[in-house]
Amino acid sequence: MIEVKSLCKTYGAIKAVDDLSFTVEDGQVLGFLGPNGAGKSTTMKMITGFLTPTSGTALIDGIDVVENSVAARARIGYLPEGAPSYGEMTVRQFLTFVARARLIEKNEVTESVSRVIKKLNLAEVRHQVIDTLSKGFKRRVGLAQAIIHDPQILILDEPTDGLDPNQKREVRGLIRDMSKDKIIIISTHILEEVQAVCNRVMIIAHGKLLADDTPQDLIARSRYHNAVSLVVKSAEKVASALSELPEVARVELNEGELTLFPAGEGDLFGAVTAEIRENAWQVTSLRLEAGRLDQVFHSITQGGAST
């Protein structure tokens, strides 16, 4: 378990993290969201013992990261922002160095290095100097060093930064596989990543915790939850007709797309599709909205209502 207790970090008059408290348990993949400068990376650094809090603390399996930083860090795999490494080493040399630093048994080092090279698809660059790697490969080397000692807790700061779509998919699959018996905290600004791999989301801004919920329940706060969107010929005429339906609270037309917002508990989607069939409207696209996480995020971090 991770227990964060009244964590604060100040720089002069600036409060980067302001009285943050939460717990994370086995099997949870926590998405840590916030705008730039919200305090995400600062919080990650304090939890992992790389930055001393101004006040408060974090416990890693009951071990205080302030009072016993080395023992706490031994239980964590950490991918920091920028994934710093020894650029003059080859990938295999660097991972071997990390394995030894993590006190992996001497007779298990080679196997541990080979395992993470395979997991992160680094075989083709295993003998290449790190400074010559692309940003995507450097990020994968950073992930490899974070998991080489098979920690129970993983803290990943922007884990898919710099990866192409295929690489992002691979890494997200790896995170899902590892989440079955680990605690994983992911600091990210990529909302699709949260929906893809996280089962819990925390949103912070100005160092304060503003929301803590599941991705599904956050999305359900969206004003678009259960709305119907469609692209149709003669959109203004169709909008006028559909606005008369009792299931419709209001209609918005934006760049040729109609969005219909539900009124009460009626079947909005059913009512709209019935009207489309009856009037033989030429519809290009039609969808029932689950909700939009980007709109909820914007509303929460800008201080407005999220519904």
C-alpha positions as CSV (number, residue, x, y, z in Angstrom):
1,M,0.0,0.0,0.0
2,I,1.0,3.6,-0.6
3,E,-0.2,6.1,2.0
4,V,0.3,9.8,1.3
5,K,-0.3,12.0,4.3
6,S,-0.7,15.8,4.2
7,L,2.1,16.1,1.6
8,C,3.3,19.6,1.0
9,K,6.1,21.2,-1.0
10,T,6.7,24.9,-1.1
11,Y,9.3,27.0,-3.0
12,G,9.3,30.3,-1.3
13,A,5.7,31.7,-1.6
14,I,4.8,29.1,-4.2
15,K,2.9,25.9,-3.0
16,A,3.7,23.2,-5.6
17,V,1.8,20.6,-3.6
18,D,-0.7,21.6,-1.0
19,D,-1.8,19.2,1.8
20,L,-2.2,16.1,-0.5
21,S,-3.5,12.9,1.1
22,F,-4.6,9.6,-0.5
23,T,-4.0,5.8,-0.4
24,V,-3.4,3.4,-3.2
25,E,-3.8,-0.4,-2.9
26,D,-2.8,-3.6,-4.8
27,G,-4.4,-3.9,-8.2
28,Q,-5.1,-0.2,-8.7
29,V,-3.7,1.7,-11.7
30,L,-4.0,5.3,-10.6
31,G,-4.0,7.9,-13.3
32,F,-2.6,11.2,-11.9
33,L,-3.9,14.0,-14.0
34,G,-3.4,17.8,-13.9
35,P,-2.5,20.7,-16.1
36,N,1.1,21.7,-16.5
37,G,2.5,23.0,-13.2
38,A,-0.2,21.2,-11.2
39,G,2.3,19.4,-9.0
40,K,2.2,15.9,-10.5
41,S,5.9,15.4,-11.0
42,T,6.7,17.0,-7.7
43,T,4.4,14.6,-5.9
44,M,5.9,11.6,-7.8
45,K,9.4,12.7,-6.7
46,M,8.3,13.0,-3.1
47,I,6.6,9.6,-3.0
48,T,9.7,8.0,-4.4
49,G,12.1,9.7,-2.0
50,F,13.9,11.8,-4.6
51,L,12.6,15.1,-3.2
52,T,12.1,15.9,0.5
53,P,8.6,17.2,1.4
54,T,8.3,20.5,3.2
55,S,5.8,18.8,5.4
56,G,3.9,15.5,5.5
57,T,5.1,12.2,4.3
58,A,4.4,9.0,2.3
59,L,4.5,5.4,3.5
60,I,5.5,2.6,1.2
61,D,4.3,-0.7,2.7
62,G,4.4,1.1,6.0
63,I,8.0,2.5,5.5
64,D,8.3,6.3,5.8
65,V,10.0,7.7,2.7
66,V,11.4,10.6,4.8
67,E,12.8,8.5,7.7
68,N,13.9,5.4,5.8
69,S,14.2,6.5,2.1
70,V,16.5,3.7,0.9
71,A,14.3,0.9,2.2
72,A,11.2,2.6,0.7
73,R,12.9,3.1,-2.6
74,A,13.9,-0.5,-2.8
75,R,10.2,-1.4,-3.1
76,I,9.6,1.0,-6.0
77,G,10.2,1.0,-9.7
78,Y,10.4,4.6,-10.9
79,L,10.3,6.1,-14.4
80,P,11.0,9.8,-13.9
81,E,10.3,12.6,-16.3
82,G,12.9,12.6,-19.0
83,A,14.2,9.1,-18.1
84,P,17.8,10.1,-17.2
85,S,20.4,7.4,-17.8
86,Y,24.1,7.0,-18.5
87,G,24.2,7.9,-22.1
88,E,27.7,6.6,-22.8
89,M,26.7,3.0,-21.9
90,T,25.0,0.5,-24.2
91,V,21.5,-0.6,-23.4
92,R,22.7,-3.9,-22.0
93,Q,25.5,-2.3,-20.0
94,F,23.1,0.2,-18.4
95,L,20.5,-2.4,-17.5
96,T,23.2,-4.7,-16.1
97,F,24.4,-1.7,-14.0
98,V,20.8,-1.1,-12.7
99,A,20.3,-4.8,-11.9
100,R,23.4,-4.8,-9.8
101,A,22.4,-1.5,-8.1
102,R,19.1,-3.0,-7.3
103,L,20.9,-5.9,-5.6
104,I,19.6,-8.6,-7.9
105,E,21.5,-11.8,-7.1
106,K,24.7,-12.1,-9.2
107,N,23.6,-15.3,-10.9
108,E,20.2,-13.8,-11.9
109,V,21.5,-10.5,-13.4
110,T,21.9,-11.8,-17.0
111,E,18.4,-13.4,-16.9
112,S,16.8,-10.3,-15.5
113,V,18.4,-8.1,-18.1
114,S,17.3,-10.4,-20.9
115,R,13.8,-10.6,-19.6
116,V,13.2,-6.8,-19.6
117,I,15.0,-6.4,-23.0
118,K,12.4,-8.9,-24.4
119,K,9.5,-7.3,-22.6
120,L,10.3,-3.8,-24.0
121,N,11.4,-5.0,-27.4
122,L,14.9,-3.7,-27.1
123,A,16.7,-6.6,-28.6
124,E,17.7,-4.7,-31.8
125,V,19.4,-1.9,-29.8
126,R,20.7,-3.9,-26.9
127,H,24.4,-3.2,-27.9
128,Q,23.7,0.4,-29.0
129,V,25.0,3.4,-27.0
130,I,22.0,5.1,-25.2
131,D,22.9,8.6,-26.4
132,T,22.4,7.4,-30.0
133,L,18.9,6.1,-29.4
134,S,15.7,7.7,-30.6
135,K,13.5,9.3,-27.9
136,G,11.1,6.4,-28.1
137,F,13.8,3.8,-27.5
138,K,15.2,5.9,-24.6
139,R,11.8,5.9,-23.0
140,R,11.6,2.1,-23.4
141,V,15.0,1.8,-21.7
142,G,13.7,3.9,-18.9
143,L,10.7,1.6,-18.5
144,A,13.0,-1.4,-18.6
145,Q,15.2,-0.1,-15.7
146,A,12.0,0.6,-13.7
147,I,10.7,-3.0,-13.8
148,I,14.0,-4.9,-13.8
149,H,13.8,-5.8,-10.1
150,D,10.1,-6.8,-10.4
151,P,8.9,-4.2,-7.9
152,Q,5.4,-4.3,-6.3
153,I,5.0,-0.6,-6.8
154,L,5.5,1.2,-10.1
155,I,5.5,5.0,-10.4
156,L,5.6,6.1,-14.0
157,D,5.9,9.8,-15.1
158,E,4.6,10.1,-18.7
159,P,5.4,6.5,-19.6
160,T,4.5,6.7,-23.3
161,D,6.1,10.1,-23.9
162,G,7.8,10.0,-27.3
163,L,6.5,6.6,-28.4
164,D,4.7,6.0,-31.7
165,P,1.1,4.6,-31.7
166,N,2.3,1.0,-32.0
167,Q,4.8,1.4,-29.1
168,K,2.2,3.2,-27.0
169,R,-0.2,0.2,-27.5
170,E,2.6,-2.2,-26.5
171,V,3.5,-0.3,-23.3
172,R,-0.2,0.1,-22.3
173,G,-0.6,-3.7,-22.7
174,L,2.4,-4.2,-20.5
175,I,1.0,-1.9,-17.9
176,R,-2.3,-3.8,-17.9
177,D,-0.5,-7.1,-17.6
178,M,1.6,-5.9,-14.7
179,S,-1.4,-4.3,-12.9
180,K,-2.8,-7.6,-11.7
181,D,-0.5,-7.9,-8.7
182,K,1.1,-4.4,-8.5
183,I,0.3,-0.8,-7.5
184,I,0.9,1.4,-10.5
185,I,0.7,5.2,-10.5
186,I,0.8,7.0,-13.9
187,S,1.3,10.7,-14.1
188,T,0.2,11.7,-17.6
189,H,-1.5,14.5,-19.6
190,I,-2.8,12.0,-22.2
191,L,-6.5,11.4,-21.4
192,E,-6.8,8.5,-23.7
193,E,-4.1,6.7,-21.7
194,V,-6.2,7.1,-18.6
195,Q,-9.2,5.5,-20.2
196,A,-7.0,2.7,-21.7
197,V,-5.2,1.5,-18.6
198,C,-6.4,3.2,-15.4
199,N,-9.1,2.0,-13.0
200,R,-8.9,5.1,-10.8
201,V,-8.2,8.8,-11.6
202,M,-7.1,11.7,-9.4
203,I,-7.1,15.2,-10.8
204,I,-5.0,17.9,-9.2
205,A,-4.5,21.6,-9.9
206,H,-2.4,24.2,-8.1
207,G,-1.1,21.3,-5.9
208,K,-4.6,20.5,-4.5
209,L,-6.7,17.3,-5.0
210,L,-9.9,18.2,-6.9
211,A,-11.3,14.8,-7.9
212,D,-10.8,11.1,-7.1
213,D,-13.0,8.7,-9.0
214,T,-13.1,5.9,-11.6
215,P,-12.7,6.9,-15.2
216,Q,-16.2,5.7,-15.9
217,D,-17.8,7.8,-13.1
218,L,-15.7,10.9,-14.1
219,I,-16.9,10.5,-17.7
220,A,-20.5,10.2,-16.4
221,R,-20.1,13.7,-15.0
222,S,-19.7,15.1,-18.5
223,R,-22.5,17.3,-19.8
224,Y,-22.3,15.1,-22.9
225,H,-23.1,11.9,-21.0
226,N,-26.0,10.1,-22.9
227,A,-26.1,12.9,-25.5
228,V,-26.6,12.0,-29.1
229,S,-24.4,13.4,-31.8
230,L,-25.0,13.2,-35.6
231,V,-23.9,14.6,-38.8
232,V,-26.8,15.0,-41.2
233,K,-27.7,16.8,-44.5
234,S,-29.7,20.0,-43.9
235,A,-28.5,20.1,-40.3
236,E,-30.3,23.3,-39.3
237,K,-33.7,22.0,-40.5
238,V,-33.1,18.7,-38.7
239,A,-32.1,20.5,-35.6
240,S,-35.3,22.5,-35.6
241,A,-37.4,19.3,-36.0
242,L,-35.5,17.3,-33.3
243,S,-35.7,20.2,-30.8
244,E,-39.4,19.5,-30.6
245,L,-38.9,16.0,-29.2
246,P,-39.8,15.7,-25.5
247,E,-36.6,13.7,-24.9
248,V,-34.5,16.6,-26.0
249,A,-33.5,19.3,-23.6
250,R,-31.5,21.4,-26.0
251,V,-29.7,21.2,-29.4
252,E,-26.2,22.4,-30.3
253,L,-24.9,22.8,-33.9
254,N,-21.1,23.0,-34.2
255,E,-19.3,22.8,-37.5
256,G,-22.0,20.7,-39.1
257,E,-22.4,18.3,-36.2
258,L,-25.6,18.2,-34.1
259,T,-25.5,17.4,-30.5
260,L,-28.8,16.6,-28.7
261,F,-28.8,16.7,-24.9
262,P,-31.2,14.5,-23.0
263,A,-34.2,15.7,-20.9
264,G,-35.1,13.4,-18.1
265,E,-35.1,9.7,-18.3
266,G,-36.5,9.2,-21.8
267,D,-34.8,7.1,-24.5
268,L,-33.2,9.9,-26.5
269,F,-31.3,7.7,-28.8
270,G,-34.4,5.6,-29.6
271,A,-36.4,8.8,-30.3
272,V,-33.8,10.2,-32.6
273,T,-33.3,7.1,-34.6
274,A,-37.1,6.8,-35.0
275,E,-37.2,10.3,-36.4
276,I,-34.4,9.6,-38.8
277,R,-36.2,6.6,-40.2
278,E,-39.5,8.3,-40.4
279,N,-38.1,11.3,-42.3
280,A,-35.5,9.4,-44.3
281,W,-32.8,12.0,-43.3
282,Q,-29.4,11.4,-44.9
283,V,-27.2,10.8,-41.9
284,T,-23.4,10.5,-42.2
285,S,-22.7,9.5,-38.6
286,L,-24.7,8.9,-35.5
287,R,-23.4,8.0,-32.0
288,L,-24.6,7.9,-28.4
289,E,-22.1,9.8,-26.2
290,A,-20.6,8.1,-23.1
291,G,-19.2,11.5,-22.1
292,R,-16.1,13.4,-22.7
293,L,-13.2,13.2,-20.2
294,D,-11.5,16.2,-21.8
295,Q,-14.5,18.4,-21.0
296,V,-14.7,17.1,-17.4
297,F,-11.0,17.7,-16.9
298,H,-11.3,21.2,-18.2
299,S,-14.3,22.0,-16.1
300,I,-12.7,20.6,-12.9
301,T,-9.3,22.2,-13.3
302,Q,-10.9,25.5,-14.4
303,G,-13.1,25.6,-11.3
304,G,-16.4,25.2,-13.0
305,A,-19.1,22.5,-12.6
306,S,-18.4,19.3,-14.4
307,T,-22.0,18.4,-15.2
